[in-house]
């Protein structure tokens, strides 16, 4: 089997991405029997199928099997979503003493964490890829993880499982107001103002 010619860094990064993908797929399959809510089960099933397809696509790309770049993840039930902000009687949390104690909130939270971590791995791999097609594939894969994470967040937020703390309005406004637009004009050149370009040796 002929494989793509890759650099050392991108080879090791893709190795990490694929290992993480296998772990996430296995993890999701372990969660499925413990899910009680039908909507969460549907989200998990759809995401797992996508993750398997994406994994196969990357493996095929590495093996030079001429596979086209796959499509990014799309939430099948995507709709207008307005997140709920603020804390409203948040529940206490602590580790379970047994896997039998897993509930839907904890499973969704673990799914969310898996997607967040995977997005980080894949974007890091993107920055190490020299091969243009592999770089585009990794970038899209990172974005797909972000989309899957947001789908799980929407589920959790709507049920009060993931509450978004806020700052007092005065504090938030004061923090945001310290950033002001930079006024540029046609004669100002920041490099010439410094006397020399930092990009020249």
C-alpha positions in Angstrom: 0.0 0.0 0.0 1.5 3.3 -1.1 1.2 6.1 1.6 1.6 9.8 1.2 5.1 11.3 1.6 4.8 13.2 4.9 7.1 15.1 7.2 8.0 13.9 10.6 5.9 16.4 12.5 2.8 15.9 10.5 3.2 12.1 10.7 3.3 12.2 14.5 0.4 14.7 14.7 -1.8 12.6 12.5 -0.9 9.5 14.5 -2.2 11.4 17.6 -5.3 12.5 15.8 -6.2 9.0 14.6 -5.5 7.5 18.0 -7.7 10.1 19.6 -10.4 9.4 17.1 -10.4 5.7 17.9 -10.6 6.4 21.6 -13.5 8.8 21.1 -15.5 6.4 19.0 -15.0 3.6 21.5 -15.9 6.0 24.4 -19.2 7.0 22.7 -20.1 3.3 22.1 -19.5 2.6 25.8 -21.8 5.4 26.8 -24.7 4.4 24.6 -26.3 1.7 26.8 -26.5 4.1 29.7 -28.4 6.9 27.9 -32.0 7.4 28.9 -33.0 10.4 26.9 -33.9 9.7 23.2 -32.6 13.0 21.9 -29.2 12.5 23.5 -29.1 9.0 22.1 -29.9 10.4 18.7 -27.1 13.0 19.0 -24.6 10.3 20.0 -25.6 8.0 17.2 -25.3 10.7 14.6 -22.0 11.9 15.9 -20.5 8.4 16.2 -21.5 7.6 12.6 -19.8 10.9 11.4 -16.7 10.2 13.5 -16.3 6.7 11.9 -16.8 8.1 8.4 -14.3 10.9 9.1 -11.8 8.5 10.5 -12.1 6.2 7.4 -11.7 9.3 5.2 -8.4 10.3 6.9 -7.0 6.8 6.7 -7.9 6.6 3.0 -6.3 9.9 2.4 -3.1 8.8 4.0 -3.1 5.6 2.0 -3.4 7.6 -1.3 -6.6 5.9 -2.2 -7.9 9.0 -3.9 -10.7 9.7 -1.4 -12.3 13.1 -1.7 -12.2 15.4 1.2 -15.2 14.6 3.4 -17.9 17.1 4.3 -17.9 18.9 7.6 -20.3 18.0 10.4 -23.8 19.3 10.2 -26.2 19.3 13.1 -29.3 17.5 11.6 -31.7 19.4 13.9 -29.9 22.8 13.6 -32.2 25.6 14.4 -32.1 29.1 15.8 -30.6 28.8 19.3 -30.4 31.4 22.0 -28.2 30.3 24.9 -29.5 30.7 28.4 -27.1 32.8 30.6 -26.7 32.9 34.3 -26.7 30.3 37.2 -30.1 28.9 38.2 -29.8 26.6 41.2 -26.9 24.6 39.7 -26.7 21.0 40.9 -23.8 19.7 43.0 -21.2 17.6 41.2 -18.8 14.8 42.3 -17.3 11.7 40.7 -19.4 8.6 40.4 -18.4 5.5 42.4 -19.5 3.2 39.6 -20.2 3.4 35.9 -23.8 2.4 36.7 -24.3 5.8 38.2 -23.8 7.6 34.9 -26.7 9.9 34.0 -27.5 11.8 30.8 -25.9 15.0 32.1 -22.6 13.3 32.9 -22.6 11.5 29.5 -23.3 14.7 27.6 -20.6 16.5 29.6 -18.1 13.7 28.7 -19.1 13.9 25.0 -18.6 17.7 25.1 -15.2 17.3 26.7 -14.1 14.7 24.1 -15.1 17.1 21.2 -13.3 20.1 22.8 -10.1 18.1 23.3 -10.3 16.6 19.8 -10.7 20.0 18.2 -7.5 21.2 20.0 -5.6 18.1 18.8 -6.8 18.6 15.2 -6.1 22.3 15.0 -2.6 21.6 16.4 -2.1 19.0 13.7 -3.3 21.5 11.1 -0.5 23.8 12.1 2.1 21.1 11.6 0.8 19.8 8.2 2.9 20.5 5.1 0.7 18.5 2.8 -2.0 21.0 1.5 -4.8 18.4 1.2 -4.0 16.9 4.6 -3.9 20.4 6.1 -7.3 21.2 4.7 -8.7 17.9 6.0 -7.4 18.5 9.5 -8.7 22.1 9.6 -12.1 20.8 8.5 -12.0 18.0 11.1 -11.2 20.6 13.9 -14.2 22.7 12.8 -16.4 19.6 12.8 -15.4 18.9 16.4 -16.3 22.4 17.3 -19.7 22.0 15.6 -20.3 18.7 17.4 -19.3 20.3 20.7 -21.8 23.1 20.2 -24.5 20.6 19.4 -24.0 18.9 22.7 -23.7 22.3 24.5 -27.1 23.3 23.1 -28.6 20.1 24.4 -27.1 20.6 27.8 -27.8 24.3 28.0 -31.5 23.8 27.2 -31.8 21.4 30.1 -29.8 23.4 32.6 -27.0 20.9 32.6 -24.5 23.5 31.3 -25.2 26.8 32.8 -23.2 29.9 31.7 -22.0 32.2 34.5 -22.1 35.9 33.8 -20.4 39.0 35.2 -22.3 41.9 36.6 -23.2 44.2 33.7 -21.1 47.1 35.0 -18.0 44.8 35.3 -18.5 43.3 31.9 -19.1 46.7 30.2 -16.0 48.2 31.9 -13.9 45.3 30.7 -15.1 45.5 27.1 -14.8 49.3 27.0 -11.0 49.2 27.5 -10.6 48.0 23.9 -10.8 50.8 21.4 -10.5 50.8 17.6 -7.1 51.8 16.1 -7.3 54.8 13.9 -5.2 54.2 10.8 -4.4 56.9 8.1 -2.8 56.6 4.8 0.6 58.0 5.8 1.3 55.9 8.9 3.5 52.8 8.5 4.2 51.0 11.7 7.3 49.3 10.3 8.9 52.6 9.2 8.0 54.2 12.5 10.1 51.5 14.2 13.0 52.4 12.0 13.5 48.8 10.7 11.5 45.8 9.8 11.4 43.0 12.4 11.3 40.6 9.4 14.7 41.5 8.0 17.8 39.9 9.3 
